[in-house]
Amino acid sequence: MGSKGEALGRSRAKPWWGAGQRPAKLAFVLAVLLSPPARAAGVVSLNLCADQFLLLLAPEQALAVTQLAREPSMSVVAGIAPHVPAVRADAEAVLRLRPDLVLAGRFGAQTTLALLERRGLRVERIDMPQDFPAIRAETRRLAALLGVPARGEALLADMETRLAVVPPERRPRAVMLQARGYVAAPGSLPDSVLRAAGLEDVGAGGQPGLEALVAHPPELLVTATAPAFPSMATDVLRHPALAAIPRREVAPALLLCGGPWTARAVQALAR
């Protein structure tokens, strides 16, 4: 574990919150990566959202994470993940690592998880928070599970600082337009981000169509940053018919999984 910890330590040159942030944030990442855990354990993650919680809370405990953790468009820990082996959701591959704990989602790879449980491994299925109260609860739960409650509180303190920048008087009408023309539904994570940013989410979910958006345009159109590999699913985000509507972009990795990092999306929209 020593060499892994040293390699992860070197990754602090590229902090997870991205370039251009104030140098004072270095104190936060140092506290997260260097504060000693209450107990050591070997943890395997089989879920992208679990990857991010694990590598932000207890990177020295990580035996392996998914390959998706290395993808910058999907993961806020893409700069850290290459220092940790990647693993597939395959029971034999996981068993070879002899983990003390397996983190997974509540959907997907359930046959593999059931086999691992029959072999005596502890499997913890994480929740997918859809709002900031749920993010607080899940962060504290996982931090306690990993024996690093102080690190969980450090992540949440940074989140609260970012959420506090929202001017209370702002209520522009906004729609978050997603791939294939879907808009954020009430109660979803994107809806929670819009409301936390001081915006009025006027989307109702589903696929309203370009005609409806042009006929009844919001004051602000929020989209994910265009991927480097455009597709038919994301072409709608750049349709010329929407060019006249004011737009803000959010890094897609901030919205795929609800976590303390999601506050960065709120901060970007509140500027």
C-alpha positions, 0 to 999 in steps of 0.5 A: 500500500505504501507505493500506491499511497505515494503515487496517489499523493503525487496526483495532487498536482492535478486536484479534482476540482479542476484548474483555475481554482484558488490555491487555498483549496490545496489545504482541503485536498491535503486534509482529504488525502493525508489525514489518517483513516480510523482503520485500513481496509482493502476496497474494490468499487464496481460502480462509477459513483462509488469510485468517486466517493472511494477515491475522494474519501479513502484513496489509500484503501482502494484496491481497484475501481472501474475503468469509467473512473478514468474518463474525464467526461464521466468522472471527477476523479479521472486524474487520480484513478489511473493510479489505481488498478481497474477491474471489471464486474467479474466475480473471479477478478474481484475475488483475486483481489481479496477485498475486505469490502466491495462497493457497488450500485443498487442496479447492474452486476447483481448476479456478480454481487450475489456470487461475491456475497455467497463467497463471504465478501461484504458488499455495500450498495450505495445510494444515488442521491438526487438532492443535496440533503441526500448527498450529505447523508450518503457522504457521511454514511460512506465516510463512516463505513470507510472509517474516515468521518473527518474526511467526509466532513471536509468534503461537505464543508467544501460543498457548503462553501460552494453552495453559499455563493448563490445570490438569493434574489435570482430566479430566472426561468431555466431548462436543463436540456440533455442528450436526445432532447430530454429535459430535467424532471422534477426531483432529479439531480439536475433539477436540484442543481438548477434550484440550488443555483437560484434558478426556476426549473420550468422543465417537466421531464420528457422530450418536449421537442425543439418546437416547444423550446423555441415557441416558449423559450426559457430565460436560460438553457443549461446543457452539458459541455459538448463531448469531444466525440459528438453523436446523434444523441448530443447533436440536439444540444447544438441545434441552430434553432436554439442559438438565440436562447442564452446558455450556460454549460456544466461539465457532465461529470458533475451531474452523472452521480450526486456527490459533494462535487455536484456543488461545482455545477451549482457554483458554475451556474450561479456566476 
